[in-house]
Amino acid sequence: MNNKWIIVLLLSIFPSLSTAAENTAVGKMASILSGINHYPNNEEKTYLKQVVSDKNNTEAVRTIANAMLKMQHQVSQEDKNQLIKIEQEPNQNSKVTSLVRVLIHFNHTISQTDKRILDEISRN
């Protein structure tokens, strides 16, 4: 009986840790995107590479980081297609969806409206 409770406890903890890690990465990526002018700088690229290689991050978060890492003035059409799939996932984290929407429409820089959205994501 004790083993069952331990399993239940572990299962309830790990999704929370995953969500917390995802929110941290998404918040940092929102902050990066908010300040990008055409493409990420070297420090931002280093962080994005870490997100991409961290298997603890969700596939969606790693895909977003990879698209940001490779962007030159905007994300490629191939990356946009992957981001659209993330956006359309029915149970997707709302912060992830908002970040994806801004990234899909990014062209050289962001609008004031998108900046407010990214600032909200990065604060929480």
Secondary structure, DSSP 4 states (H G I P E B T S, - for coil): -HHHHHHHHHHHHHHHHHHHHHHHHHHHHHHHHHH-SSS--HHHHHHHHHHHH-TTS-HHHHHHHHHHHH-SSS--HHHHHHHHHHHH-TT--HHHHHHHHHHHH-SSS--HHHHHHHHHHHH-
